[in-house]
Amino acid sequence: MHTTLHSPHQRLGHTTPAMSSHTRVALVTGSNKGIGLAIVRELCRQFSGDVVLTARDVVRGQAAVKQLEAEGLSPRFHQLDINDLQSIRVLRDFLCKEYGGLDVLVNNAAITPRTLRAANPTPFHTQAEMMMKTNFVGTRDVCTELLPLIRPKGRVVNVSSTEGVRALNECSPELQQKFKSETITEEELVGLMNKFVEDTKNGVHRKEGWSDSTYGVTKIGVSVLSRIYARKLSEQRAGDKILLNACCPGWVRTDMGGPKAPKSPEEGAETPVYLALLPSDAEGPHGQFVSDKKVVEWGVLPESFPWVNA
Ligand code: NAP
């Protein structure tokens, strides 16, 4: 499906100021633990408005809210499983009803090989399918439903990974050219992500020029999707000054990053929070890949991440 980023108010012919009477609101996906929880904590401290912590599991989500409440913070909670379109739409309706829009969206939820292995060792192609379903398809579905709600001067942060940059560099020159293209469309990107999963099923992904890192390929998808959406926002909502970027939080001690990672979840949250709180008069960054609060040219490994080659 082709994603259109016009706000519902614009589509209905209303003017966007109608939404401005509402409380401002920020939302983080997959925020019951890890970097997502640290992002919510920091937004509760710094964002002027409500902050919504979301989790696919209500019990885990409410436990995280209690933890933050014990620290004197007041996030709201809403269930969100990014693999479940119905769950995304219920959240969309909640935001429309309670807030009339959305000011900050942080797409943080993801799964990794580590998470999958711990849950259930599966064949490579099944892991590829499951990881693609959450990391790329789920993130895209959230964007399809929630980007039209983003108000003028809104901020969107897609938490990607330098592992995606490493995977990109392992792909064939033909694939690299496609993923670096300034004109690649959403449909072409979806086609390539589907092809990767098919190629793993048929045991030909290396022959077809893909990296062996399934997680990395899903994060190529997230980063390229961010470039495409930023372009669409510039075209379709010029003047609304919405800034949308992808970022890498660094190597962070979480279920995903493991105990040896050098950064704490709070340090991992710094770059996503920086992008979520870019001042209202900021002209950029927009459509960039950001690491350690600095724009990194798409496809180039940041020097600060020798660990990605480990
Ligand atoms: P984490 O500790 O494994 O937490 C992942 C979060 O995503 C959890 O809250 C998890 O919920 C949630 N999640 C998974 N599937 C979901 C679904 N279908 N719907 C909603 N939520 C879902 O991971 P993390 O290290 O904090 O990673 C956060 C982000 O940073 C990810 O995008 C990751 O790719 C990126 N990143 C991390 C590192 C690192 O070193 N940690 C490095 C580069 C990039 P459950 O608790 O229910 O499983």
py3Dmol code that shows the C-alpha trace and the ligand (Angstrom):
import py3Dmol

protein = """\
ATOM      1  CA  MET A   1       0.000   0.000   0.000  1.00  0.00           C
ATOM      2  CA  HIS A   2       1.177   3.506  -0.814  1.00  0.00           C
ATOM      3  CA  THR A   3       1.564   5.578   2.359  1.00  0.00           C
ATOM      4  CA  THR A   4       0.155   9.094   2.193  1.00  0.00           C
ATOM      5  CA  LEU A   5       1.309  11.425   4.898  1.00  0.00           C
ATOM      6  CA  HIS A   6      -1.387  14.105   4.719  1.00  0.00           C
ATOM      7  CA  SER A   7      -2.938  14.660   8.132  1.00  0.00           C
ATOM      8  CA  PRO A   8      -6.566  13.497   8.540  1.00  0.00           C
ATOM      9  CA  HIS A   9      -7.521  17.149   9.093  1.00  0.00           C
ATOM     10  CA  GLN A  10      -5.903  18.154   5.802  1.00  0.00           C
ATOM     11  CA  ARG A  11      -7.635  15.272   4.025  1.00  0.00           C
ATOM     12  CA  LEU A  12     -10.976  16.372   5.425  1.00  0.00           C
ATOM     13  CA  GLY A  13     -10.305  19.935   4.426  1.00  0.00           C
ATOM     14  CA  HIS A  14      -9.941  21.173   8.021  1.00  0.00           C
ATOM     15  CA  THR A  15      -7.029  23.357   8.979  1.00  0.00           C
ATOM     16  CA  THR A  16      -4.383  21.907  11.288  1.00  0.00           C
ATOM     17  CA  PRO A  17      -4.666  24.667  13.955  1.00  0.00           C
ATOM     18  CA  ALA A  18      -7.857  22.882  15.095  1.00  0.00           C
ATOM     19  CA  MET A  19      -5.539  20.291  16.617  1.00  0.00           C
ATOM     20  CA  SER A  20      -3.369  22.766  18.474  1.00  0.00           C
ATOM     21  CA  SER A  21      -5.816  23.225  21.360  1.00  0.00           C
ATOM     22  CA  HIS A  22      -4.909  19.733  22.565  1.00  0.00           C
ATOM     23  CA  THR A  23      -2.172  18.721  25.009  1.00  0.00           C
ATOM     24  CA  ARG A  24       1.100  17.826  23.273  1.00  0.00           C
ATOM     25  CA  VAL A  25       1.921  14.125  23.261  1.00  0.00           C
ATOM     26  CA  ALA A  26       4.975  11.909  22.674  1.00  0.00           C
ATOM     27  CA  LEU A  27       4.883   8.132  22.186  1.00  0.00           C
ATOM     28  CA  VAL A  28       7.581   5.436  22.237  1.00  0.00           C
ATOM     29  CA  THR A  29       7.073   1.909  20.871  1.00  0.00           C
ATOM     30  CA  GLY A  30       8.481  -1.099  22.757  1.00  0.00           C
ATOM     31  CA  SER A  31       9.188   0.985  25.835  1.00  0.00           C
ATOM     32  CA  ASN A  32       8.624  -1.433  28.736  1.00  0.00           C
ATOM     33  CA  LYS A  33      12.376  -2.060  28.985  1.00  0.00           C
ATOM     34  CA  GLY A  34      15.813  -1.325  27.521  1.00  0.00           C
ATOM     35  CA  ILE A  35      16.465   1.790  25.465  1.00  0.00           C
ATOM     36  CA  GLY A  36      12.733   2.444  24.952  1.00  0.00           C
ATOM     37  CA  LEU A  37      12.140   2.684  28.703  1.00  0.00           C
ATOM     38  CA  ALA A  38      15.146   5.018  29.049  1.00  0.00           C
ATOM     39  CA  ILE A  39      13.739   7.201  26.231  1.00  0.00           C
ATOM     40  CA  VAL A  40      10.360   7.446  28.006  1.00  0.00           C
ATOM     41  CA  ARG A  41      12.107   8.310  31.289  1.00  0.00           C
ATOM     42  CA  GLU A  42      14.028  11.170  29.656  1.00  0.00           C
ATOM     43  CA  LEU A  43      11.002  12.430  27.711  1.00  0.00           C
ATOM     44  CA  CYS A  44       8.993  12.501  30.966  1.00  0.00           C
ATOM     45  CA  ARG A  45      11.688  14.823  32.320  1.00  0.00           C
ATOM     46  CA  GLN A  46      12.158  17.027  29.279  1.00  0.00           C
ATOM     47  CA  PHE A  47       9.101  16.951  26.983  1.00  0.00           C
ATOM     48  CA  SER A  48       6.404  19.517  27.651  1.00  0.00           C
ATOM     49  CA  GLY A  49       3.301  17.370  27.318  1.00  0.00           C
ATOM     50  CA  ASP A  50       2.133  13.818  27.943  1.00  0.00           C
ATOM     51  CA  VAL A  51       4.420  10.840  27.298  1.00  0.00           C
ATOM     52  CA  VAL A  52       2.882   7.485  26.364  1.00  0.00           C
ATOM     53  CA  LEU A  53       4.788   4.313  27.250  1.00  0.00           C
ATOM     54  CA  THR A  54       3.654   1.416  25.075  1.00  0.00           C
ATOM     55  CA  ALA A  55       4.235  -2.327  25.327  1.00  0.00           C
ATOM     56  CA  ARG A  56       2.860  -5.361  23.547  1.00  0.00           C
ATOM     57  CA  ASP A  57       2.301  -7.011  26.935  1.00  0.00           C
ATOM     58  CA  VAL A  58       0.025  -5.049  29.281  1.00  0.00           C
ATOM     59  CA  VAL A  59       1.497  -6.555  32.471  1.00  0.00           C
ATOM     60  CA  ARG A  60       5.093  -5.722  31.463  1.00  0.00           C
ATOM     61  CA  GLY A  61       4.001  -2.257  30.327  1.00  0.00           C
ATOM     62  CA  GLN A  62       2.176  -1.430  33.538  1.00  0.00           C
ATOM     63  CA  ALA A  63       5.116  -2.702  35.614  1.00  0.00           C
ATOM     64  CA  ALA A  64       7.364  -0.274  33.699  1.00  0.00           C
ATOM     65  CA  VAL A  65       4.931   2.595  34.352  1.00  0.00           C
ATOM     66  CA  LYS A  66       4.992   1.737  38.087  1.00  0.00           C
ATOM     67  CA  GLN A  67       8.789   1.778  38.020  1.00  0.00           C
ATOM     68  CA  LEU A  68       8.806   5.286  36.537  1.00  0.00           C
ATOM     69  CA  GLU A  69       6.080   6.437  38.929  1.00  0.00           C
ATOM     70  CA  ALA A  70       8.299   5.316  41.811  1.00  0.00           C
ATOM     71  CA  GLU A  71      10.907   7.703  40.360  1.00  0.00           C
ATOM     72  CA  GLY A  72       8.376  10.554  40.508  1.00  0.00           C
ATOM     73  CA  LEU A  73       7.515  10.497  36.784  1.00  0.00           C
ATOM     74  CA  SER A  74       4.041  10.197  35.213  1.00  0.00           C
ATOM     75  CA  PRO A  75       3.937   8.412  31.848  1.00  0.00           C
ATOM     76  CA  ARG A  76       0.611   7.244  30.447  1.00  0.00           C
ATOM     77  CA  PHE A  77       0.265   3.672  29.194  1.00  0.00           C
ATOM     78  CA  HIS A  78      -1.240   2.176  26.062  1.00  0.00           C
ATOM     79  CA  GLN A  79      -0.938  -1.345  24.699  1.00  0.00           C
ATOM     80  CA  LEU A  80       0.797  -1.642  21.316  1.00  0.00           C
ATOM     81  CA  ASP A  81       1.946  -4.746  19.472  1.00  0.00           C
ATOM     82  CA  ILE A  82       3.497  -3.472  16.258  1.00  0.00           C
ATOM     83  CA  ASN A  83       2.870  -6.864  14.607  1.00  0.00           C
ATOM     84  CA  ASP A  84      -0.871  -6.441  15.117  1.00  0.00           C
ATOM     85  CA  LEU A  85      -2.594  -3.956  12.806  1.00  0.00           C
ATOM     86  CA  GLN A  86      -5.682  -3.917  15.020  1.00  0.00           C
ATOM     87  CA  SER A  87      -3.559  -2.959  18.046  1.00  0.00           C
ATOM     88  CA  ILE A  88      -1.932  -0.120  16.040  1.00  0.00           C
ATOM     89  CA  ARG A  89      -5.355   1.156  14.939  1.00  0.00           C
ATOM     90  CA  VAL A  90      -6.774   1.104  18.475  1.00  0.00           C
ATOM     91  CA  LEU A  91      -3.787   3.223  19.535  1.00  0.00           C
ATOM     92  CA  ARG A  92      -4.323   5.567  16.574  1.00  0.00           C
ATOM     93  CA  ASP A  93      -7.974   6.060  17.585  1.00  0.00           C
ATOM     94  CA  PHE A  94      -6.935   6.694  21.212  1.00  0.00           C
ATOM     95  CA  LEU A  95      -4.479   9.401  20.076  1.00  0.00           C
ATOM     96  CA  CYS A  96      -7.065  11.013  17.790  1.00  0.00           C
ATOM     97  CA  LYS A  97      -9.719  11.019  20.518  1.00  0.00           C
ATOM     98  CA  GLU A  98      -7.567  12.101  23.453  1.00  0.00           C
ATOM     99  CA  TYR A  99      -5.062  14.379  21.751  1.00  0.00           C
ATOM    100  CA  GLY A 100      -6.268  15.104  18.216  1.00  0.00           C
ATOM    101  CA  GLY A 101      -2.810  14.235  16.868  1.00  0.00           C
ATOM    102  CA  LEU A 102       0.735  13.268  17.812  1.00  0.00           C
ATOM    103  CA  ASP A 103       3.808  15.464  18.344  1.00  0.00           C
ATOM    104  CA  VAL A 104       6.641  12.972  18.844  1.00  0.00           C
ATOM    105  CA  LEU A 105       6.834   9.365  17.630  1.00  0.00           C
ATOM    106  CA  VAL A 106       9.818   7.160  18.506  1.00  0.00           C
ATOM    107  CA  ASN A 107       9.785   3.825  16.681  1.00  0.00           C
ATOM    108  CA  ASN A 108      12.007   1.819  19.011  1.00  0.00           C
ATOM    109  CA  ALA A 109      10.445  -1.682  19.161  1.00  0.00           C
ATOM    110  CA  ALA A 110      12.442  -4.438  17.502  1.00  0.00           C
ATOM    111  CA  ILE A 111      13.661  -7.996  17.910  1.00  0.00           C
ATOM    112  CA  THR A 112      17.161  -9.370  17.337  1.00  0.00           C
ATOM    113  CA  PRO A 113      18.750 -12.745  16.753  1.00  0.00           C
ATOM    114  CA  ARG A 114      19.653 -12.781  20.462  1.00  0.00           C
ATOM    115  CA  THR A 115      15.984 -12.384  21.432  1.00  0.00           C
ATOM    116  CA  LEU A 116      14.888 -14.994  18.903  1.00  0.00           C
ATOM    117  CA  ARG A 117      17.529 -17.509  19.930  1.00  0.00           C
ATOM    118  CA  ALA A 118      16.554 -17.131  23.576  1.00  0.00           C
ATOM    119  CA  ALA A 119      12.899 -17.613  22.713  1.00  0.00           C
ATOM    120  CA  ASN A 120      13.156 -20.524  20.333  1.00  0.00           C
ATOM    121  CA  PRO A 121      16.011 -21.639  18.085  1.00  0.00           C
ATOM    122  CA  THR A 122      14.593 -21.608  14.573  1.00  0.00           C
ATOM    123  CA  PRO A 123      15.972 -22.128  11.052  1.00  0.00           C
ATOM    124  CA  PHE A 124      17.699 -19.108   9.519  1.00  0.00           C
ATOM    125  CA  HIS A 125      14.868 -18.346   7.096  1.00  0.00           C
ATOM    126  CA  THR A 126      12.254 -18.470   9.867  1.00  0.00           C
ATOM    127  CA  GLN A 127      14.340 -16.037  11.897  1.00  0.00           C
ATOM    128  CA  ALA A 128      14.570 -13.818   8.822  1.00  0.00           C
ATOM    129  CA  GLU A 129      10.803 -13.883   8.395  1.00  0.00           C
ATOM    130  CA  MET A 130      10.083 -13.162  12.071  1.00  0.00           C
ATOM    131  CA  MET A 131      12.636 -10.376  12.363  1.00  0.00           C
ATOM    132  CA  MET A 132      11.484  -8.728   9.137  1.00  0.00           C
ATOM    133  CA  LYS A 133       7.886  -8.914  10.360  1.00  0.00           C
ATOM    134  CA  THR A 134       8.630  -6.883  13.485  1.00  0.00           C
ATOM    135  CA  ASN A 135      11.587  -4.672  12.601  1.00  0.00           C
ATOM    136  CA  PHE A 136      10.551  -3.578   9.116  1.00  0.00           C
ATOM    137  CA  VAL A 137       6.897  -4.484   8.479  1.00  0.00           C
ATOM    138  CA  GLY A 138       5.751  -3.565  12.022  1.00  0.00           C
ATOM    139  CA  THR A 139       7.641  -0.268  12.010  1.00  0.00           C
ATOM    140  CA  ARG A 140       6.218   0.557   8.583  1.00  0.00           C
ATOM    141  CA  ASP A 141       2.670  -0.304   9.701  1.00  0.00           C
ATOM    142  CA  VAL A 142       3.047   2.038  12.691  1.00  0.00           C
ATOM    143  CA  CYS A 143       4.273   4.781  10.355  1.00  0.00           C
ATOM    144  CA  THR A 144       1.412   4.190   7.903  1.00  0.00           C
ATOM    145  CA  GLU A 145      -1.161   4.625  10.688  1.00  0.00           C
ATOM    146  CA  LEU A 146       0.497   7.276  12.850  1.00  0.00           C
ATOM    147  CA  LEU A 147       2.491   9.572  10.529  1.00  0.00           C
ATOM    148  CA  PRO A 148      -0.722  11.213   9.251  1.00  0.00           C
ATOM    149  CA  LEU A 149      -1.405  12.231  12.881  1.00  0.00           C
ATOM    150  CA  ILE A 150       1.900  14.057  13.298  1.00  0.00           C
ATOM    151  CA  ARG A 151       1.281  17.752  13.908  1.00  0.00           C
ATOM    152  CA  PRO A 152       3.312  20.607  12.430  1.00  0.00           C
ATOM    153  CA  LYS A 153       6.802  20.783  13.999  1.00  0.00           C
ATOM    154  CA  GLY A 154       6.419  17.128  15.021  1.00  0.00           C
ATOM    155  CA  ARG A 155       9.437  14.864  15.393  1.00  0.00           C
ATOM    156  CA  VAL A 156       9.741  11.240  14.255  1.00  0.00           C
ATOM    157  CA  VAL A 157      12.662   9.028  15.253  1.00  0.00           C
ATOM    158  CA  ASN A 158      13.176   5.560  13.830  1.00  0.00           C
ATOM    159  CA  VAL A 159      15.644   3.638  15.974  1.00  0.00           C
ATOM    160  CA  SER A 160      17.752   1.746  13.460  1.00  0.00           C
ATOM    161  CA  SER A 161      21.275   0.368  13.865  1.00  0.00           C
ATOM    162  CA  THR A 162      24.818   0.699  12.571  1.00  0.00           C
ATOM    163  CA  GLU A 163      24.509  -3.058  12.070  1.00  0.00           C
ATOM    164  CA  GLY A 164      22.340  -2.073   9.106  1.00  0.00           C
ATOM    165  CA  VAL A 165      25.167   0.043   7.706  1.00  0.00           C
ATOM    166  CA  ARG A 166      27.565  -2.885   8.123  1.00  0.00           C
ATOM    167  CA  ALA A 167      25.082  -5.208   6.370  1.00  0.00           C
ATOM    168  CA  LEU A 168      24.673  -2.667   3.561  1.00  0.00           C
ATOM    169  CA  ASN A 169      28.424  -2.705   2.988  1.00  0.00           C
ATOM    170  CA  GLU A 170      28.306  -6.504   2.749  1.00  0.00           C
ATOM    171  CA  CYS A 171      25.626  -6.432   0.041  1.00  0.00           C
ATOM    172  CA  SER A 172      26.402  -6.600  -3.683  1.00  0.00           C
ATOM    173  CA  PRO A 173      27.193  -3.289  -5.464  1.00  0.00           C
ATOM    174  CA  GLU A 174      23.791  -3.558  -7.237  1.00  0.00           C
ATOM    175  CA  LEU A 175      21.881  -3.812  -3.963  1.00  0.00           C
ATOM    176  CA  GLN A 176      23.983  -1.055  -2.381  1.00  0.00           C
ATOM    177  CA  GLN A 177      23.155   1.222  -5.286  1.00  0.00           C
ATOM    178  CA  LYS A 178      19.432   0.547  -4.862  1.00  0.00           C
ATOM    179  CA  PHE A 179      19.489   1.191  -1.112  1.00  0.00           C
ATOM    180  CA  LYS A 180      21.525   4.379  -1.520  1.00  0.00           C
ATOM    181  CA  SER A 181      19.307   5.711  -4.317  1.00  0.00           C
ATOM    182  CA  GLU A 182      17.688   9.100  -3.677  1.00  0.00           C
ATOM    183  CA  THR A 183      14.661   8.036  -5.715  1.00  0.00           C
ATOM    184  CA  ILE A 184      13.901   4.521  -4.400  1.00  0.00           C
ATOM    185  CA  THR A 185      10.160   4.227  -3.691  1.00  0.00           C
ATOM    186  CA  GLU A 186       8.418   2.661  -0.705  1.00  0.00           C
ATOM    187  CA  GLU A 187       7.025  -0.064  -2.994  1.00  0.00           C
ATOM    188  CA  GLU A 188      10.510  -0.873  -4.340  1.00  0.00           C
ATOM    189  CA  LEU A 189      11.902  -1.058  -0.804  1.00  0.00           C
ATOM    190  CA  VAL A 190       9.081  -3.359   0.351  1.00  0.00           C
ATOM    191  CA  GLY A 191       9.755  -5.530  -2.722  1.00  0.00           C
ATOM    192  CA  LEU A 192      13.441  -5.805  -1.820  1.00  0.00           C
ATOM    193  CA  MET A 193      12.709  -6.684   1.831  1.00  0.00           C
ATOM    194  CA  ASN A 194      10.240  -9.384   0.675  1.00  0.00           C
ATOM    195  CA  LYS A 195      12.825 -10.689  -1.786  1.00  0.00           C
ATOM    196  CA  PHE A 196      15.403 -11.030   1.007  1.00  0.00           C
ATOM    197  CA  VAL A 197      13.026 -13.236   3.023  1.00  0.00           C
ATOM    198  CA  GLU A 198      12.181 -15.309  -0.086  1.00  0.00           C
ATOM    199  CA  ASP A 199      15.878 -15.675  -0.909  1.00  0.00           C
ATOM    200  CA  THR A 200      16.634 -16.974   2.605  1.00  0.00           C
ATOM    201  CA  LYS A 201      13.786 -19.495   2.212  1.00  0.00           C
ATOM    202  CA  ASN A 202      15.300 -20.711  -1.041  1.00  0.00           C
ATOM    203  CA  GLY A 203      18.818 -20.748   0.420  1.00  0.00           C
ATOM    204  CA  VAL A 204      20.081 -18.273  -2.200  1.00  0.00           C
ATOM    205  CA  HIS A 205      20.430 -15.019  -0.238  1.00  0.00           C
ATOM    206  CA  ARG A 206      24.244 -14.970  -0.451  1.00  0.00           C
ATOM    207  CA  LYS A 207      24.141 -15.767  -4.167  1.00  0.00           C
ATOM    208  CA  GLU A 208      21.603 -12.946  -4.625  1.00  0.00           C
ATOM    209  CA  GLY A 209      24.020 -10.472  -3.069  1.00  0.00           C
ATOM    210  CA  TRP A 210      22.626 -10.139   0.464  1.00  0.00           C
ATOM    211  CA  SER A 211      24.466  -9.894   3.767  1.00  0.00           C
ATOM    212  CA  ASP A 212      24.258 -12.840   6.177  1.00  0.00           C
ATOM    213  CA  SER A 213      22.963 -10.517   8.898  1.00  0.00           C
ATOM    214  CA  THR A 214      19.185 -10.791   8.867  1.00  0.00           C
ATOM    215  CA  TYR A 215      18.944  -8.194  11.640  1.00  0.00           C
ATOM    216  CA  GLY A 216      21.209  -5.901   9.619  1.00  0.00           C
ATOM    217  CA  VAL A 217      19.052  -6.244   6.501  1.00  0.00           C
ATOM    218  CA  THR A 218      15.897  -5.376   8.476  1.00  0.00           C
ATOM    219  CA  LYS A 219      17.692  -2.263   9.744  1.00  0.00           C
ATOM    220  CA  ILE A 220      18.735  -1.307   6.191  1.00  0.00           C
ATOM    221  CA  GLY A 221      14.988  -1.379   5.583  1.00  0.00           C
ATOM    222  CA  VAL A 222      14.253   0.905   8.561  1.00  0.00           C
ATOM    223  CA  SER A 223      16.935   3.426   7.558  1.00  0.00           C
ATOM    224  CA  VAL A 224      15.922   3.548   3.887  1.00  0.00           C
ATOM    225  CA  LEU A 225      12.237   3.773   4.849  1.00  0.00           C
ATOM    226  CA  SER A 226      13.152   6.809   6.970  1.00  0.00           C
ATOM    227  CA  ARG A 227      14.816   8.487   3.975  1.00  0.00           C
ATOM    228  CA  ILE A 228      11.727   7.789   1.849  1.00  0.00           C
ATOM    229  CA  TYR A 229       9.295   9.120   4.488  1.00  0.00           C
ATOM    230  CA  ALA A 230      11.406  12.236   5.040  1.00  0.00           C
ATOM    231  CA  ARG A 231      11.248  12.895   1.289  1.00  0.00           C
ATOM    232  CA  LYS A 232       7.458  12.379   1.285  1.00  0.00           C
ATOM    233  CA  LEU A 233       7.006  14.719   4.256  1.00  0.00           C
ATOM    234  CA  SER A 234       9.044  17.396   2.467  1.00  0.00           C
ATOM    235  CA  GLU A 235       6.858  16.967  -0.633  1.00  0.00           C
ATOM    236  CA  GLN A 236       3.409  16.453   0.893  1.00  0.00           C
ATOM    237  CA  ARG A 237       3.620  18.551   4.043  1.00  0.00           C
ATOM    238  CA  ALA A 238       6.052  21.259   3.075  1.00  0.00           C
ATOM    239  CA  GLY A 239       5.779  24.077   5.585  1.00  0.00           C
ATOM    240  CA  ASP A 240       4.803  21.830   8.522  1.00  0.00           C
ATOM    241  CA  LYS A 241       8.483  21.619   9.537  1.00  0.00           C
ATOM    242  CA  ILE A 242       8.229  17.986  10.624  1.00  0.00           C
ATOM    243  CA  LEU A 243      11.659  16.397  11.103  1.00  0.00           C
ATOM    244  CA  LEU A 244      12.051  12.617  10.643  1.00  0.00           C
ATOM    245  CA  ASN A 245      15.339  10.754  11.095  1.00  0.00           C
ATOM    246  CA  ALA A 246      16.821   7.298  11.659  1.00  0.00           C
ATOM    247  CA  CYS A 247      19.456   6.765  14.328  1.00  0.00           C
ATOM    248  CA  CYS A 248      21.732   4.275  16.028  1.00  0.00           C
ATOM    249  CA  PRO A 249      21.701   4.349  19.835  1.00  0.00           C
ATOM    250  CA  GLY A 250      25.166   2.740  20.005  1.00  0.00           C
ATOM    251  CA  TRP A 251      25.993  -0.594  21.587  1.00  0.00           C
ATOM    252  CA  VAL A 252      23.858  -0.666  24.694  1.00  0.00           C
ATOM    253  CA  ARG A 253      23.547  -3.014  27.701  1.00  0.00           C
ATOM    254  CA  THR A 254      20.031  -4.386  27.190  1.00  0.00           C
ATOM    255  CA  ASP A 255      18.509  -7.763  26.354  1.00  0.00           C
ATOM    256  CA  MET A 256      19.485  -6.920  22.803  1.00  0.00           C
ATOM    257  CA  GLY A 257      22.968  -5.478  23.282  1.00  0.00           C
ATOM    258  CA  GLY A 258      24.074  -7.948  25.966  1.00  0.00           C
ATOM    259  CA  PRO A 259      25.979  -7.403  29.216  1.00  0.00           C
ATOM    260  CA  LYS A 260      29.327  -6.494  27.599  1.00  0.00           C
ATOM    261  CA  ALA A 261      27.993  -3.466  25.740  1.00  0.00           C
ATOM    262  CA  PRO A 262      29.780  -0.249  26.742  1.00  0.00           C
ATOM    263  CA  LYS A 263      26.727   2.044  26.985  1.00  0.00           C
ATOM    264  CA  SER A 264      23.989   2.131  29.631  1.00  0.00           C
ATOM    265  CA  PRO A 265      20.358   2.316  28.396  1.00  0.00           C
ATOM    266  CA  GLU A 266      20.353   5.998  29.471  1.00  0.00           C
ATOM    267  CA  GLU A 267      23.391   6.665  27.248  1.00  0.00           C
ATOM    268  CA  GLY A 268      21.692   4.720  24.445  1.00  0.00           C
ATOM    269  CA  ALA A 269      18.644   6.976  24.782  1.00  0.00           C
ATOM    270  CA  GLU A 270      20.659  10.178  24.276  1.00  0.00           C
ATOM    271  CA  THR A 271      20.618  10.300  20.457  1.00  0.00           C
ATOM    272  CA  PRO A 272      16.940   9.253  20.049  1.00  0.00           C
ATOM    273  CA  VAL A 273      15.909  11.826  22.705  1.00  0.00           C
ATOM    274  CA  TYR A 274      18.046  14.526  21.057  1.00  0.00           C
ATOM    275  CA  LEU A 275      16.208  13.893  17.760  1.00  0.00           C
ATOM    276  CA  ALA A 276      12.798  13.700  19.485  1.00  0.00           C
ATOM    277  CA  LEU A 277      13.378  17.092  21.132  1.00  0.00           C
ATOM    278  CA  LEU A 278      14.938  19.051  18.257  1.00  0.00           C
ATOM    279  CA  PRO A 279      13.875  22.669  18.907  1.00  0.00           C
ATOM    280  CA  SER A 280      10.755  23.935  17.134  1.00  0.00           C
ATOM    281  CA  ASP A 281      12.788  26.328  14.940  1.00  0.00           C
ATOM    282  CA  ALA A 282      15.271  23.604  13.839  1.00  0.00           C
ATOM    283  CA  GLU A 283      15.585  23.165  10.054  1.00  0.00           C
ATOM    284  CA  GLY A 284      17.302  19.758  10.397  1.00  0.00           C
ATOM    285  CA  PRO A 285      18.524  17.126  10.548  1.00  0.00           C
ATOM    286  CA  HIS A 286      15.824  15.585   8.366  1.00  0.00           C
ATOM    287  CA  GLY A 287      15.980  12.254   6.531  1.00  0.00           C
ATOM    288  CA  GLN A 288      19.400  11.487   7.989  1.00  0.00           C
ATOM    289  CA  PHE A 289      21.137   8.624   9.764  1.00  0.00           C
ATOM    290  CA  VAL A 290      22.311   9.986  13.116  1.00  0.00           C
ATOM    291  CA  SER A 291      24.807   8.443  15.519  1.00  0.00           C
ATOM    292  CA  ASP A 292      26.184  10.060  18.685  1.00  0.00           C
ATOM    293  CA  LYS A 293      24.002  13.089  17.838  1.00  0.00           C
ATOM    294  CA  LYS A 294      25.915  13.571  14.577  1.00  0.00           C
ATOM    295  CA  VAL A 295      24.718  13.054  11.018  1.00  0.00           C
ATOM    296  CA  VAL A 296      26.573  10.186   9.347  1.00  0.00           C
ATOM    297  CA  GLU A 297      26.499   9.872   5.567  1.00  0.00           C
ATOM    298  CA  TRP A 298      24.142   6.979   4.733  1.00  0.00           C
ATOM    299  CA  GLY A 299      26.173   3.861   4.034  1.00  0.00           C
ATOM    300  CA  VAL A 300      29.336   5.005   5.842  1.00  0.00           C
ATOM    301  CA  LEU A 301      30.262   3.233   9.096  1.00  0.00           C
ATOM    302  CA  PRO A 302      30.611   5.742  11.970  1.00  0.00           C
ATOM    303  CA  GLU A 303      34.235   5.813  13.209  1.00  0.00           C
ATOM    304  CA  SER A 304      33.025   5.523  16.791  1.00  0.00           C
ATOM    305  CA  PHE A 305      31.740   2.008  16.198  1.00  0.00           C
ATOM    306  CA  PRO A 306      34.667  -0.369  15.755  1.00  0.00           C
ATOM    307  CA  TRP A 307      32.476  -2.879  17.621  1.00  0.00           C
ATOM    308  CA  VAL A 308      30.302  -3.401  14.575  1.00  0.00           C
ATOM    309  CA  ASN A 309      33.175  -5.281  12.972  1.00  0.00           C
ATOM    310  CA  ALA A 310      33.642  -7.481  16.031  1.00  0.00           C
TER     311      ALA A 310
END
"""
ligand_1 = """\
48
NAP
P 15.349 -4.844 23.966
O 15.930 -4.668 25.337
O 15.285 -6.221 23.398
O 13.869 -4.192 23.951
C 13.106 -4.286 22.781
C 11.719 -3.746 23.074
O 10.920 -3.935 21.884
C 10.996 -4.495 24.208
O 10.201 -3.589 24.926
C 10.130 -5.477 23.448
O 8.987 -5.903 24.175
C 9.721 -4.595 22.288
N 9.100 -5.359 21.196
C 9.564 -6.425 20.520
N 8.645 -6.840 19.628
C 7.573 -5.997 19.741
C 6.307 -5.906 19.111
N 5.922 -6.764 18.182
N 5.480 -4.881 19.455
C 5.836 -3.997 20.409
N 7.002 -4.063 21.070
C 7.862 -5.045 20.729
O 16.116 -3.952 22.893
P 16.967 -2.571 23.034
O 18.396 -2.925 23.095
O 16.361 -1.704 24.066
O 16.721 -1.989 21.570
C 15.863 -0.896 21.305
C 16.111 -0.440 19.868
O 17.496 -0.073 19.714
C 15.851 -1.510 18.805
O 15.258 -0.903 17.670
C 17.238 -2.020 18.451
O 17.297 -2.567 17.162
C 18.057 -0.743 18.584
N 19.491 -0.974 18.802
C 19.932 -1.534 19.970
C 21.308 -1.711 20.161
C 21.862 -2.285 21.442
O 23.096 -2.434 21.540
N 21.060 -2.572 22.450
C 22.210 -1.342 19.142
C 21.727 -0.785 17.966
C 20.356 -0.597 17.819
P 9.008 -7.279 25.065
O 9.597 -6.908 26.404
O 7.557 -7.615 25.146
O 9.828 -8.287 24.342
"""
view = py3Dmol.view(width=600, height=400)
view.addModel(protein, "pdb")
view.setStyle({"model": 0}, {"cartoon": {"style": "trace"}})
view.addModel(ligand_1, "xyz")
view.setStyle({"model": 1}, {"stick": {}})
view.zoomTo()
view.show()
